[in-house]
Amino acid sequence: MTGFGNSINHSSKYVSNQPPKKVKIIAFYLAFYIFGYVLFALASELTKIDALTQIYRGLCLFLSVVCLLISSQRLKYCSYQSALIIFQFAYFILILKYFASGFQHESLTLEHYINNVIFFTLLPTSFFCFDINDTILYTFRKYSISFGIIIVFLVAVCWYLGLESDYRLSFEKINPISLCQYLCLLIIIYIWDKGVSLTSMIFIIICLPIIIATGSRGPIVALFAAFLGFLLFNLTFKYKIIISTVVTICVGMIIYFYNTLIIYLPILSRFNFSTDEANLSLSIRYGQYTSALQIFEDNVFFGGGLVENYMHYYPHNIILEVLMSGGVLLFIPFLFLSLVFFFHWFFLPDKNRNQNYILIMVSMVFFSYMFSSSLATMGLLYFLIIMVTRYKKCS
């Protein structure tokens, strides 16, 4: 097996002493950017202070500037990071063009795009001018695990107090897909840090009821796809057979006991495409996709709008949104950036454990965003991609 396969049953230990303050600050910032929003959103539910999520964005910018100042690599980008920043800037110019042409939307306001494209995406990826190494990532995992424990506790408290939405577990400041996605990321980090151990299994068992209660199919499928893809890609043929057999047995048991499980967990009906609710969800997506394609066909080169005409929202498919909003002129650089990243970093011959797990996080978020998110709210994916490009192995 490769380094990935050998490392899944034990924790990696890169540092034996306390890391320096500079490492702690950078590691805290990485964990805070990724998991801070859900923490502040849940705190906002409990305290009824709506400004907490805005405070989070402000703290992210402040910490990014601090990391920039304490690093010795100010405004030093690799070519891929520069291209990614230029792409984000070009997309924001496109948004301004649509608003200047009279685009209006009740929820997709100019403030929404400025918050997500500028403050949560463009500025953090532009200020990410420092390299990260094994020591930083070791400390990052520890901070992330601490955030994860707090997040699970806050979800349990909000759930107990009845603050969640009806039917699906979600809250005013965080939708069910995002909540499920953050928990899936935490599961990856737990396994990254603890290996397949009792501690990580306990955390997964604790998270599982919350993940199921969100009723979000995308992040769960994305999590399995990311892990299975890397396991099957990195393990020997013997272990590929074992993993495939175990997964097949588990899926078969879920299907066999489905009628019994749904009595106690009605939310599982969302995962059965033969139910009325699942059919309604698929029908909505089909309408959004066909509308987005029609807009693209009518405006092939430059795109025709920020929202489709079926639900008057983004189409919940990143590729279709790129084609719909920017046409071929936006799709070509998007495809180029995607292919370059995939073929360069996924096929590095000597990837170590840290690189593999960051790439698993990138894969999970990418698969999840592909069928649920908007091009304007992909800041987390861009940030994880920059983490891959800025990682330097310890000698």
C-alpha atoms as a printed R data frame, in Angstrom:
    type eleno elety resid chain resno       x      y       z
1   ATOM     1    CA   MET     A     1   0.000  0.000   0.000
2   ATOM     2    CA   THR     A     2   1.005  3.607  -0.435
3   ATOM     3    CA   GLY     A     3   1.596  6.077   2.345
4   ATOM     4    CA   PHE     A     4  -2.134  6.784   2.368
5   ATOM     5    CA   GLY     A     5  -3.046  3.184   2.997
6   ATOM     6    CA   ASN     A     6  -0.443  2.629   5.689
7   ATOM     7    CA   SER     A     7  -1.529  5.707   7.585
8   ATOM     8    CA   ILE     A     8  -5.226  5.056   7.985
9   ATOM     9    CA   ASN     A     9  -4.828  2.923  11.112
10  ATOM    10    CA   HIS     A    10  -2.704  5.218  13.197
11  ATOM    11    CA   SER     A    11  -2.296  8.899  13.998
12  ATOM    12    CA   SER     A    12   0.491 10.863  12.437
13  ATOM    13    CA   LYS     A    13   2.763 12.714  14.867
14  ATOM    14    CA   TYR     A    14   4.749 15.490  13.316
15  ATOM    15    CA   VAL     A    15   5.550 17.471  16.398
16  ATOM    16    CA   SER     A    16   6.647 16.483  19.873
17  ATOM    17    CA   ASN     A    17   6.798 19.913  21.464
18  ATOM    18    CA   GLN     A    18   4.491 22.883  21.522
19  ATOM    19    CA   PRO     A    19   4.484 24.606  18.128
20  ATOM    20    CA   PRO     A    20   5.596 28.255  17.971
21  ATOM    21    CA   LYS     A    21   3.028 31.054  18.131
22  ATOM    22    CA   LYS     A    22   3.316 31.756  14.413
23  ATOM    23    CA   VAL     A    23   2.319 28.173  13.639
24  ATOM    24    CA   LYS     A    24  -0.558 28.325  16.131
25  ATOM    25    CA   ILE     A    25  -1.940 31.533  14.616
26  ATOM    26    CA   ILE     A    26  -1.823 30.221  11.051
27  ATOM    27    CA   ALA     A    27  -3.286 26.839  12.040
28  ATOM    28    CA   PHE     A    28  -6.044 28.505  14.051
29  ATOM    29    CA   TYR     A    29  -6.905 30.717  11.088
30  ATOM    30    CA   LEU     A    30  -7.182 27.730   8.731
31  ATOM    31    CA   ALA     A    31  -9.507 25.901  11.132
32  ATOM    32    CA   PHE     A    32 -11.472 29.048  11.954
33  ATOM    33    CA   TYR     A    33 -12.070 29.885   8.300
34  ATOM    34    CA   ILE     A    34 -13.360 26.382   7.531
35  ATOM    35    CA   PHE     A    35 -15.474 25.743  10.642
36  ATOM    36    CA   GLY     A    36 -15.997 29.162  12.198
37  ATOM    37    CA   TYR     A    37 -19.124 30.032  10.225
38  ATOM    38    CA   VAL     A    38 -21.175 27.069  11.412
39  ATOM    39    CA   LEU     A    39 -20.043 27.736  14.985
40  ATOM    40    CA   PHE     A    40 -21.062 31.401  14.839
41  ATOM    41    CA   ALA     A    41 -24.308 30.535  13.018
42  ATOM    42    CA   LEU     A    42 -25.320 28.130  15.782
43  ATOM    43    CA   ALA     A    43 -24.308 30.674  18.423
44  ATOM    44    CA   SER     A    44 -26.508 33.187  16.607
45  ATOM    45    CA   GLU     A    45 -29.450 30.759  16.861
46  ATOM    46    CA   LEU     A    46 -28.975 30.492  20.610
47  ATOM    47    CA   THR     A    47 -28.332 34.165  21.365
48  ATOM    48    CA   LYS     A    48 -30.588 35.668  18.641
49  ATOM    49    CA   ILE     A    49 -27.736 38.018  17.711
50  ATOM    50    CA   ASP     A    50 -27.883 38.153  13.915
51  ATOM    51    CA   ALA     A    51 -24.633 40.108  13.656
52  ATOM    52    CA   LEU     A    52 -22.526 37.158  14.837
53  ATOM    53    CA   THR     A    53 -22.114 35.745  11.334
54  ATOM    54    CA   GLN     A    54 -20.922 39.144  10.107
55  ATOM    55    CA   ILE     A    55 -18.514 39.296  13.047
56  ATOM    56    CA   TYR     A    56 -17.179 35.933  11.900
57  ATOM    57    CA   ARG     A    57 -16.437 37.299   8.426
58  ATOM    58    CA   GLY     A    58 -14.684 40.291   9.961
59  ATOM    59    CA   LEU     A    59 -12.570 38.047  12.187
60  ATOM    60    CA   CYS     A    60 -11.642 35.926   9.166
61  ATOM    61    CA   LEU     A    61 -10.351 38.967   7.321
62  ATOM    62    CA   PHE     A    62  -8.492 40.190  10.406
63  ATOM    63    CA   LEU     A    63  -6.819 36.807  10.934
64  ATOM    64    CA   SER     A    64  -5.923 36.516   7.259
65  ATOM    65    CA   VAL     A    65  -4.170 39.894   7.425
66  ATOM    66    CA   VAL     A    66  -2.357 38.839  10.616
67  ATOM    67    CA   CYS     A    67  -1.158 35.635   8.930
68  ATOM    68    CA   LEU     A    68  -0.036 37.657   5.935
69  ATOM    69    CA   LEU     A    69   1.963 40.030   8.156
70  ATOM    70    CA   ILE     A    70   3.669 37.344  10.242
71  ATOM    71    CA   SER     A    71   4.642 35.270   7.200
72  ATOM    72    CA   SER     A    72   7.800 35.933   5.234
73  ATOM    73    CA   GLN     A    73   6.198 35.348   1.814
74  ATOM    74    CA   ARG     A    74   4.085 38.430   1.290
75  ATOM    75    CA   LEU     A    75   2.058 38.514  -1.916
76  ATOM    76    CA   LYS     A    76   3.943 35.555  -3.350
77  ATOM    77    CA   TYR     A    77   1.657 33.356  -5.443
78  ATOM    78    CA   CYS     A    78   2.166 30.259  -7.518
79  ATOM    79    CA   SER     A    79   0.848 30.472 -11.079
80  ATOM    80    CA   TYR     A    80  -2.214 28.343 -10.289
81  ATOM    81    CA   GLN     A    81  -3.229 30.498  -7.332
82  ATOM    82    CA   SER     A    82  -2.829 33.627  -9.448
83  ATOM    83    CA   ALA     A    83  -5.062 32.133 -12.156
84  ATOM    84    CA   LEU     A    84  -7.680 31.181  -9.562
85  ATOM    85    CA   ILE     A    85  -7.732 34.715  -8.152
86  ATOM    86    CA   ILE     A    86  -8.066 36.204 -11.641
87  ATOM    87    CA   PHE     A    87 -10.979 33.845 -12.348
88  ATOM    88    CA   GLN     A    88 -12.775 34.949  -9.163
89  ATOM    89    CA   PHE     A    89 -12.217 38.603 -10.021
90  ATOM    90    CA   ALA     A    90 -13.535 38.087 -13.571
91  ATOM    91    CA   TYR     A    91 -16.628 36.370 -12.164
92  ATOM    92    CA   PHE     A    92 -17.298 39.317  -9.861
93  ATOM    93    CA   ILE     A    93 -16.991 41.732 -12.797
94  ATOM    94    CA   LEU     A    94 -19.588 39.575 -14.565
95  ATOM    95    CA   ILE     A    95 -21.898 39.892 -11.546
96  ATOM    96    CA   LEU     A    96 -21.537 43.677 -11.562
97  ATOM    97    CA   LYS     A    97 -22.418 43.675 -15.270
98  ATOM    98    CA   TYR     A    98 -25.689 41.862 -14.575
99  ATOM    99    CA   PHE     A    99 -26.629 44.213 -11.743
100 ATOM   100    CA   ALA     A   100 -25.746 47.221 -13.886
101 ATOM   101    CA   SER     A   101 -28.128 45.801 -16.507
102 ATOM   102    CA   GLY     A   102 -31.004 45.802 -14.005
103 ATOM   103    CA   PHE     A   103 -30.802 42.348 -12.376
104 ATOM   104    CA   GLN     A   104 -32.775 42.183  -9.115
105 ATOM   105    CA   HIS     A   105 -33.519 39.288  -6.789
106 ATOM   106    CA   GLU     A   106 -35.105 39.059  -3.358
107 ATOM   107    CA   SER     A   107 -32.324 36.990  -1.776
108 ATOM   108    CA   LEU     A   108 -29.496 37.024  -4.344
109 ATOM   109    CA   THR     A   109 -28.767 40.700  -3.788
110 ATOM   110    CA   LEU     A   110 -25.598 42.596  -4.595
111 ATOM   111    CA   GLU     A   111 -24.786 42.476  -0.870
112 ATOM   112    CA   HIS     A   112 -25.038 38.676  -1.009
113 ATOM   113    CA   TYR     A   113 -22.517 38.511  -3.850
114 ATOM   114    CA   ILE     A   114 -20.149 41.020  -2.258
115 ATOM   115    CA   ASN     A   115 -20.163 39.110   1.048
116 ATOM   116    CA   ASN     A   116 -19.549 35.729  -0.566
117 ATOM   117    CA   VAL     A   117 -17.417 36.517  -3.629
118 ATOM   118    CA   ILE     A   118 -15.304 39.328  -2.155
119 ATOM   119    CA   PHE     A   119 -15.154 38.953   1.627
120 ATOM   120    CA   PHE     A   120 -15.410 35.158   1.891
121 ATOM   121    CA   THR     A   121 -13.612 34.116  -1.304
122 ATOM   122    CA   LEU     A   122 -11.492 36.640  -3.178
123 ATOM   123    CA   LEU     A   123  -9.858 38.385  -0.199
124 ATOM   124    CA   PRO     A   124  -9.044 35.206   1.824
125 ATOM   125    CA   THR     A   125  -7.551 33.450  -1.214
126 ATOM   126    CA   SER     A   126  -5.608 36.620  -2.105
127 ATOM   127    CA   PHE     A   127  -4.220 36.977   1.441
128 ATOM   128    CA   PHE     A   128  -3.260 33.271   1.532
129 ATOM   129    CA   CYS     A   129   0.361 34.109   0.657
130 ATOM   130    CA   PHE     A   130   2.070 31.808   3.133
131 ATOM   131    CA   ASP     A   131   3.120 28.192   2.757
132 ATOM   132    CA   ILE     A   132   1.862 25.506   5.125
133 ATOM   133    CA   ASN     A   133   3.740 22.434   6.298
134 ATOM   134    CA   ASP     A   134   3.237 19.282   8.373
135 ATOM   135    CA   THR     A   135   3.561 21.120  11.688
136 ATOM   136    CA   ILE     A   136   0.915 23.661  10.738
137 ATOM   137    CA   LEU     A   137  -1.428 20.911   9.526
138 ATOM   138    CA   TYR     A   138  -0.896 18.898  12.722
139 ATOM   139    CA   THR     A   139  -1.937 21.931  14.780
140 ATOM   140    CA   PHE     A   140  -4.756 22.694  12.311
141 ATOM   141    CA   ARG     A   141  -6.247 19.253  12.936
142 ATOM   142    CA   LYS     A   142  -6.182 19.781  16.695
143 ATOM   143    CA   TYR     A   143  -7.986 23.125  16.413
144 ATOM   144    CA   SER     A   144 -10.486 21.641  13.942
145 ATOM   145    CA   ILE     A   145 -11.289 18.785  16.307
146 ATOM   146    CA   SER     A   146 -11.881 21.285  19.117
147 ATOM   147    CA   PHE     A   147 -14.223 23.270  16.863
148 ATOM   148    CA   GLY     A   148 -15.946 20.033  15.906
149 ATOM   149    CA   ILE     A   149 -16.717 19.115  19.497
150 ATOM   150    CA   ILE     A   150 -18.163 22.585  20.113
151 ATOM   151    CA   ILE     A   151 -20.225 22.419  16.892
152 ATOM   152    CA   VAL     A   152 -21.743 19.036  17.768
153 ATOM   153    CA   PHE     A   153 -22.549 20.305  21.267
154 ATOM   154    CA   LEU     A   154 -24.226 23.460  19.926
155 ATOM   155    CA   VAL     A   155 -26.252 21.441  17.386
156 ATOM   156    CA   ALA     A   156 -27.444 19.162  20.188
157 ATOM   157    CA   VAL     A   157 -28.429 22.159  22.340
158 ATOM   158    CA   CYS     A   158 -30.286 23.886  19.491
159 ATOM   159    CA   TRP     A   159 -31.980 20.616  18.579
160 ATOM   160    CA   TYR     A   160 -33.007 20.015  22.213
161 ATOM   161    CA   LEU     A   161 -34.414 23.538  22.508
162 ATOM   162    CA   GLY     A   162 -36.492 23.022  19.357
163 ATOM   163    CA   LEU     A   163 -34.799 25.783  17.361
164 ATOM   164    CA   GLU     A   164 -34.478 23.664  14.225
165 ATOM   165    CA   SER     A   165 -36.714 23.954  11.177
166 ATOM   166    CA   ASP     A   166 -39.630 21.586  10.652
167 ATOM   167    CA   TYR     A   167 -38.897 18.133   9.202
168 ATOM   168    CA   ARG     A   168 -35.242 18.624   8.210
169 ATOM   169    CA   LEU     A   169 -32.594 19.574  10.735
170 ATOM   170    CA   SER     A   170 -31.492 23.078   9.791
171 ATOM   171    CA   PHE     A   171 -31.468 26.543  11.260
172 ATOM   172    CA   GLU     A   172 -32.105 30.083  10.128
173 ATOM   173    CA   LYS     A   173 -28.423 30.860   9.596
174 ATOM   174    CA   ILE     A   174 -27.297 27.499   8.234
175 ATOM   175    CA   ASN     A   175 -29.139 25.257   5.792
176 ATOM   176    CA   PRO     A   176 -29.232 21.438   6.092
177 ATOM   177    CA   ILE     A   177 -26.814 20.850   3.215
178 ATOM   178    CA   SER     A   178 -24.149 23.085   4.753
179 ATOM   179    CA   LEU     A   179 -24.599 21.580   8.214
180 ATOM   180    CA   CYS     A   180 -24.227 18.073   6.804
181 ATOM   181    CA   GLN     A   181 -21.209 19.150   4.749
182 ATOM   182    CA   TYR     A   182 -19.342 20.587   7.746
183 ATOM   183    CA   LEU     A   183 -19.953 17.417   9.750
184 ATOM   184    CA   CYS     A   184 -18.635 15.311   6.862
185 ATOM   185    CA   LEU     A   185 -15.495 17.471   6.764
186 ATOM   186    CA   LEU     A   186 -15.051 16.957  10.506
187 ATOM   187    CA   ILE     A   187 -15.306 13.191  10.023
188 ATOM   188    CA   ILE     A   188 -12.514 13.355   7.447
189 ATOM   189    CA   ILE     A   189 -10.324 15.377   9.824
190 ATOM   190    CA   TYR     A   190 -11.010 12.994  12.718
191 ATOM   191    CA   ILE     A   191  -9.919 10.008  10.618
192 ATOM   192    CA   TRP     A   192  -6.971 12.043   9.311
193 ATOM   193    CA   ASP     A   193  -5.817 12.785  12.859
194 ATOM   194    CA   LYS     A   194  -6.891  9.683  14.789
195 ATOM   195    CA   GLY     A   195  -6.907  7.029  12.064
196 ATOM   196    CA   VAL     A   196  -9.560  4.305  12.113
197 ATOM   197    CA   SER     A   197  -9.613  4.292  15.902
198 ATOM   198    CA   LEU     A   198 -12.177  4.048  18.679
199 ATOM   199    CA   THR     A   199 -12.130  7.848  19.078
200 ATOM   200    CA   SER     A   200 -12.918  8.526  15.434
201 ATOM   201    CA   MET     A   201 -15.602  5.814  15.390
202 ATOM   202    CA   ILE     A   202 -17.298  7.361  18.446
203 ATOM   203    CA   PHE     A   203 -17.294 10.758  16.762
204 ATOM   204    CA   ILE     A   204 -18.794  9.292  13.581
205 ATOM   205    CA   ILE     A   205 -21.514  7.545  15.609
206 ATOM   206    CA   ILE     A   206 -22.332 10.834  17.360
207 ATOM   207    CA   CYS     A   207 -22.480 12.721  14.059
208 ATOM   208    CA   LEU     A   208 -24.510 10.104  12.204
209 ATOM   209    CA   PRO     A   209 -27.941 10.983  13.706
210 ATOM   210    CA   ILE     A   210 -27.338 14.673  12.956
211 ATOM   211    CA   ILE     A   211 -26.257 13.932   9.383
212 ATOM   212    CA   ILE     A   212 -29.314 11.734   8.775
213 ATOM   213    CA   ALA     A   213 -31.626 14.335  10.333
214 ATOM   214    CA   THR     A   214 -30.424 16.973   7.869
215 ATOM   215    CA   GLY     A   215 -31.817 14.828   5.052
216 ATOM   216    CA   SER     A   216 -29.030 16.009   2.741
217 ATOM   217    CA   ARG     A   217 -28.054 13.447   0.128
218 ATOM   218    CA   GLY     A   218 -25.283 15.377  -1.617
219 ATOM   219    CA   PRO     A   219 -22.643 15.696   1.147
220 ATOM   220    CA   ILE     A   220 -23.147 12.074   2.250
221 ATOM   221    CA   VAL     A   221 -22.703 10.743  -1.283
222 ATOM   222    CA   ALA     A   222 -19.755 13.123  -1.743
223 ATOM   223    CA   LEU     A   223 -18.113 11.849   1.462
224 ATOM   224    CA   PHE     A   224 -18.403  8.217   0.364
225 ATOM   225    CA   ALA     A   225 -17.268  9.045  -3.165
226 ATOM   226    CA   ALA     A   226 -14.204 10.938  -1.943
227 ATOM   227    CA   PHE     A   227 -13.114  8.250   0.524
228 ATOM   228    CA   LEU     A   228 -13.842  5.308  -1.748
229 ATOM   229    CA   GLY     A   229 -12.153  7.016  -4.678
230 ATOM   230    CA   PHE     A   230  -8.942  7.564  -2.732
231 ATOM   231    CA   LEU     A   231  -9.035  4.148  -1.084
232 ATOM   232    CA   LEU     A   232  -9.542  2.347  -4.372
233 ATOM   233    CA   PHE     A   233  -6.914  4.537  -6.050
234 ATOM   234    CA   ASN     A   234  -4.251  4.053  -3.365
235 ATOM   235    CA   LEU     A   235  -4.798  0.568  -1.930
236 ATOM   236    CA   THR     A   236  -3.628 -2.760  -3.302
237 ATOM   237    CA   PHE     A   237  -6.003 -5.061  -5.185
238 ATOM   238    CA   LYS     A   238  -6.607 -7.197  -2.067
239 ATOM   239    CA   TYR     A   239  -7.783 -4.229  -0.025
240 ATOM   240    CA   LYS     A   240  -9.860 -2.903  -2.922
241 ATOM   241    CA   ILE     A   241 -11.803 -6.180  -2.927
242 ATOM   242    CA   ILE     A   242 -12.296 -6.036   0.843
243 ATOM   243    CA   ILE     A   243 -13.486 -2.415   0.810
244 ATOM   244    CA   SER     A   244 -15.834 -3.033  -2.111
245 ATOM   245    CA   THR     A   245 -17.306 -6.094  -0.386
246 ATOM   246    CA   VAL     A   246 -17.894 -4.290   2.910
247 ATOM   247    CA   VAL     A   247 -19.558 -1.323   1.192
248 ATOM   248    CA   THR     A   248 -21.786 -3.622  -0.862
249 ATOM   249    CA   ILE     A   249 -22.886 -5.508   2.263
250 ATOM   250    CA   CYS     A   250 -23.642 -2.269   4.133
251 ATOM   251    CA   VAL     A   251 -25.689 -0.842   1.260
252 ATOM   252    CA   GLY     A   252 -27.555 -4.141   0.932
253 ATOM   253    CA   MET     A   253 -28.441 -4.165   4.640
254 ATOM   254    CA   ILE     A   254 -29.734 -0.589   4.464
255 ATOM   255    CA   ILE     A   255 -31.928 -1.483   1.486
256 ATOM   256    CA   TYR     A   256 -33.150 -4.695   3.156
257 ATOM   257    CA   PHE     A   257 -34.088 -3.002   6.445
258 ATOM   258    CA   TYR     A   258 -35.301  0.232   4.816
259 ATOM   259    CA   ASN     A   259 -39.009 -0.293   5.591
260 ATOM   260    CA   THR     A   260 -38.196 -0.824   9.257
261 ATOM   261    CA   LEU     A   261 -35.781  2.083   9.522
262 ATOM   262    CA   ILE     A   262 -38.154  4.584   7.881
263 ATOM   263    CA   ILE     A   263 -40.706  4.028  10.677
264 ATOM   264    CA   TYR     A   264 -38.247  5.505  13.157
265 ATOM   265    CA   LEU     A   265 -36.520  7.889  10.748
266 ATOM   266    CA   PRO     A   266 -39.064  9.380   8.304
267 ATOM   267    CA   ILE     A   267 -36.344 11.660   6.926
268 ATOM   268    CA   LEU     A   268 -34.895  8.577   5.161
269 ATOM   269    CA   SER     A   269 -37.677  8.970   2.584
270 ATOM   270    CA   ARG     A   270 -35.515 11.670   0.993
271 ATOM   271    CA   PHE     A   271 -32.964  8.998   0.142
272 ATOM   272    CA   ASN     A   272 -35.500  6.812  -1.667
273 ATOM   273    CA   PHE     A   273 -36.103  8.125  -5.171
274 ATOM   274    CA   SER     A   274 -39.393  6.229  -5.443
275 ATOM   275    CA   THR     A   275 -41.093  8.446  -2.820
276 ATOM   276    CA   ASP     A   276 -43.179 11.498  -3.673
277 ATOM   277    CA   GLU     A   277 -40.774 13.861  -1.879
278 ATOM   278    CA   ALA     A   278 -37.728 12.543  -3.686
279 ATOM   279    CA   ASN     A   279 -39.579 12.690  -7.005
280 ATOM   280    CA   LEU     A   280 -40.532 16.306  -6.295
281 ATOM   281    CA   SER     A   281 -36.896 17.140  -5.571
282 ATOM   282    CA   LEU     A   282 -35.772 15.495  -8.810
283 ATOM   283    CA   SER     A   283 -38.528 17.257 -10.735
284 ATOM   284    CA   ILE     A   284 -37.380 20.641  -9.439
285 ATOM   285    CA   ARG     A   285 -33.771 19.919 -10.365
286 ATOM   286    CA   TYR     A   286 -34.808 18.754 -13.834
287 ATOM   287    CA   GLY     A   287 -36.731 21.976 -14.366
288 ATOM   288    CA   GLN     A   288 -33.804 24.080 -13.170
289 ATOM   289    CA   TYR     A   289 -31.301 22.212 -15.347
290 ATOM   290    CA   THR     A   290 -33.358 22.419 -18.523
291 ATOM   291    CA   SER     A   291 -34.008 26.128 -17.931
292 ATOM   292    CA   ALA     A   292 -30.300 26.813 -17.362
293 ATOM   293    CA   LEU     A   293 -29.412 24.906 -20.533
294 ATOM   294    CA   GLN     A   294 -31.969 26.895 -22.505
295 ATOM   295    CA   ILE     A   295 -30.475 30.179 -21.275
296 ATOM   296    CA   PHE     A   296 -27.025 28.960 -22.318
297 ATOM   297    CA   GLU     A   297 -28.262 27.850 -25.748
298 ATOM   298    CA   ASP     A   298 -29.738 31.303 -26.295
299 ATOM   299    CA   ASN     A   299 -26.516 33.025 -25.143
300 ATOM   300    CA   VAL     A   300 -23.699 30.612 -25.966
301 ATOM   301    CA   PHE     A   301 -20.697 32.932 -25.823
302 ATOM   302    CA   PHE     A   302 -21.457 35.375 -22.985
303 ATOM   303    CA   GLY     A   303 -24.235 33.733 -20.957
304 ATOM   304    CA   GLY     A   304 -27.677 35.124 -20.274
305 ATOM   305    CA   GLY     A   305 -28.346 35.468 -16.538
306 ATOM   306    CA   LEU     A   306 -27.461 34.728 -12.926
307 ATOM   307    CA   VAL     A   307 -30.644 32.679 -12.275
308 ATOM   308    CA   GLU     A   308 -32.655 30.145 -14.254
309 ATOM   309    CA   ASN     A   309 -36.282 30.767 -15.227
310 ATOM   310    CA   TYR     A   310 -37.878 27.713 -13.542
311 ATOM   311    CA   MET     A   311 -37.376 28.511  -9.847
312 ATOM   312    CA   HIS     A   312 -35.657 31.869 -10.490
313 ATOM   313    CA   TYR     A   313 -32.630 30.760  -8.507
314 ATOM   314    CA   TYR     A   314 -29.166 29.438  -9.250
315 ATOM   315    CA   PRO     A   315 -29.523 26.004 -10.907
316 ATOM   316    CA   HIS     A   316 -27.767 23.968  -8.186
317 ATOM   317    CA   ASN     A   317 -25.241 22.678 -10.697
318 ATOM   318    CA   ILE     A   318 -21.912 24.469 -10.940
319 ATOM   319    CA   ILE     A   319 -21.189 23.559 -14.570
320 ATOM   320    CA   LEU     A   320 -24.640 24.655 -15.714
321 ATOM   321    CA   GLU     A   321 -24.336 27.866 -13.709
322 ATOM   322    CA   VAL     A   322 -20.996 28.678 -15.331
323 ATOM   323    CA   LEU     A   323 -22.472 28.090 -18.796
324 ATOM   324    CA   MET     A   324 -25.690 29.961 -17.977
325 ATOM   325    CA   SER     A   325 -24.069 33.033 -16.427
326 ATOM   326    CA   GLY     A   326 -20.825 33.335 -18.380
327 ATOM   327    CA   GLY     A   327 -21.222 31.177 -21.465
328 ATOM   328    CA   VAL     A   328 -18.262 29.596 -23.204
329 ATOM   329    CA   LEU     A   329 -15.997 32.524 -22.275
330 ATOM   330    CA   LEU     A   330 -16.345 31.700 -18.560
331 ATOM   331    CA   PHE     A   331 -16.546 27.931 -19.005
332 ATOM   332    CA   ILE     A   332 -13.188 27.610 -20.804
333 ATOM   333    CA   PRO     A   333 -11.072 29.015 -17.901
334 ATOM   334    CA   PHE     A   334 -13.250 27.121 -15.385
335 ATOM   335    CA   LEU     A   335 -12.613 23.844 -17.223
336 ATOM   336    CA   PHE     A   336  -8.914 24.646 -17.630
337 ATOM   337    CA   LEU     A   337  -8.455 25.346 -13.903
338 ATOM   338    CA   SER     A   338 -10.353 22.184 -12.971
339 ATOM   339    CA   LEU     A   339  -8.362 19.928 -15.282
340 ATOM   340    CA   VAL     A   340  -4.994 21.410 -14.336
341 ATOM   341    CA   PHE     A   341  -5.707 20.939 -10.636
342 ATOM   342    CA   PHE     A   342  -6.969 17.387 -11.089
343 ATOM   343    CA   PHE     A   343  -4.180 16.118 -13.330
344 ATOM   344    CA   HIS     A   344  -1.379 17.897 -11.462
345 ATOM   345    CA   TRP     A   345  -2.148 17.385  -7.778
346 ATOM   346    CA   PHE     A   346  -4.204 14.190  -7.846
347 ATOM   347    CA   PHE     A   347  -1.527 12.350  -9.808
348 ATOM   348    CA   LEU     A   348   1.547 13.471  -7.883
349 ATOM   349    CA   PRO     A   349   3.676 10.304  -7.594
350 ATOM   350    CA   ASP     A   350   4.894 10.898  -4.030
351 ATOM   351    CA   LYS     A   351   1.858 12.287  -2.198
352 ATOM   352    CA   ASN     A   352   2.086 11.866   1.558
353 ATOM   353    CA   ARG     A   353  -0.663 11.452   4.134
354 ATOM   354    CA   ASN     A   354  -1.347 15.163   4.557
355 ATOM   355    CA   GLN     A   355  -1.693 15.752   0.831
356 ATOM   356    CA   ASN     A   356  -4.039 12.796   0.474
357 ATOM   357    CA   TYR     A   357  -6.375 13.963   3.202
358 ATOM   358    CA   ILE     A   358  -6.511 17.563   1.999
359 ATOM   359    CA   LEU     A   359  -7.337 16.202  -1.451
360 ATOM   360    CA   ILE     A   360 -10.082 14.058   0.097
361 ATOM   361    CA   MET     A   361 -11.537 17.223   1.638
362 ATOM   362    CA   VAL     A   362 -11.315 19.001  -1.729
363 ATOM   363    CA   SER     A   363 -13.024 16.063  -3.458
364 ATOM   364    CA   MET     A   364 -15.817 15.878  -0.896
365 ATOM   365    CA   VAL     A   365 -16.562 19.603  -1.073
366 ATOM   366    CA   PHE     A   366 -16.316 19.632  -4.879
367 ATOM   367    CA   PHE     A   367 -18.766 16.729  -5.303
368 ATOM   368    CA   SER     A   368 -21.109 18.268  -2.738
369 ATOM   369    CA   TYR     A   369 -20.989 21.758  -4.266
370 ATOM   370    CA   MET     A   370 -21.420 20.440  -7.796
371 ATOM   371    CA   PHE     A   371 -25.100 19.632  -7.205
372 ATOM   372    CA   SER     A   372 -26.050 21.934  -4.356
373 ATOM   373    CA   SER     A   373 -24.093 25.186  -4.276
374 ATOM   374    CA   SER     A   374 -23.725 28.358  -6.287
375 ATOM   375    CA   LEU     A   375 -20.610 29.608  -8.037
376 ATOM   376    CA   ALA     A   376 -20.753 32.612  -5.696
377 ATOM   377    CA   THR     A   377 -20.599 30.502  -2.522
378 ATOM   378    CA   MET     A   378 -17.626 28.283  -3.363
379 ATOM   379    CA   GLY     A   379 -15.197 30.098  -1.078
380 ATOM   380    CA   LEU     A   380 -14.561 26.994   1.039
381 ATOM   381    CA   LEU     A   381 -13.605 24.934  -2.026
382 ATOM   382    CA   TYR     A   382 -11.231 27.629  -3.302
383 ATOM   383    CA   PHE     A   383  -9.659 27.882   0.158
384 ATOM   384    CA   LEU     A   384  -9.049 24.118   0.355
385 ATOM   385    CA   ILE     A   385  -7.557 24.169  -3.142
386 ATOM   386    CA   ILE     A   386  -5.131 26.910  -2.058
387 ATOM   387    CA   MET     A   387  -4.209 24.756   0.954
388 ATOM   388    CA   VAL     A   388  -3.177 22.016  -1.497
389 ATOM   389    CA   THR     A   389  -1.117 24.371  -3.643
390 ATOM   390    CA   ARG     A   390   0.606 26.049  -0.646
391 ATOM   391    CA   TYR     A   391   1.545 22.829   1.135
392 ATOM   392    CA   LYS     A   392   5.271 22.121   1.446
393 ATOM   393    CA   LYS     A   393   6.566 18.828   2.787
394 ATOM   394    CA   CYS     A   394   8.850 18.891   5.796
395 ATOM   395    CA   SER     A   395  12.339 17.842   4.853
